[in-house]
Amino acid sequence: MKRFLLVGLFAGITHFMAFSQSHELRVGVTSGVSNFTGSGTEAKSTLNGSTQQDYYTNNPYGKKYGINIGGALNYRYVFANNLILGLEGAYERLQTKIDLEGNEFMNGSRGQTRLNQQFINFNPFVDYRVFFEPMTMDIQLGMDIAKTLSIKENGSIEDKQGNKTSFDRDRGKVIDLDLRPRLQFNVNYDRYTVFAGYSWGVKDYNNGMLGADPGVARLNVFRLGLQYQLLTPIFKND
């Protein structure tokens, strides 16, 4: 029975590999924007604390978009039927913003908080490739599995007299692992790929908070980027 299973497994792998067209390996840079959505997010919040050392944003999960940066390594296994299976590993800093409204002790100050979140992100995906030579386009569907490295506030306020005060606060790992379904479109020419994609957060950053229910806050990400293929590309749908 064991021999039969081994022979069957070997035959299946051989058949699977026979339909392979090519391997692709890309390195790239990513930018874009991100923001929070849900009933637990706001466009404006207040600042808590009485001194610069203990300032923190009452609700840091802002609806306003912040600028993202990152880098990634991308592997794809292309089959003769134009189906693609792949995996991407990336470092990303995703940023969101929220405006600050003053209160009595800040004399009507105004400002803004940027929530900077660093992740190691793994993205397993499936693609389908469309040819319009000399270019190709990949329609990609996958899942972001994002391991949190850090979440930090960087903010500043300005009072009516024009005096500015900056503050920082480490939020710790509010969420350890974020999950985001991801849709992406890649346009390939020669060794270069330009892509645009969107990820929808499914994990609630307010989950587990003590006290009153603040509502749901989920992180969404829009990406734009450029990749360079390290292996010799195949252009024709042979």
CORJOUR-V323593 format. One record per run of one state. SS is the DSSP state (H for helix, E for strand, L for the rest). FROM is the first residue (numbers start at 1). LEN is the number of residues. Records with the same first field share a line. If there is no record, write none. Layout:
BEGIN
SS: FROM-LEN, FROM-LEN
END
This chain:
BEGIN
L: 1-1, 19-1, 38-4, 43-1, 49-3, 55-1, 58-4, 63-1, 68-1, 80-3, 102-2, 107-3, 133-2, 159-5, 171-6, 190-2, 202-16, 230-9
H: 2-17, 52-3, 104-3
E: 20-18, 42-1, 44-5, 56-2, 62-1, 64-4, 69-11, 83-19, 110-23, 135-24, 164-7, 177-13, 192-10, 218-12
END
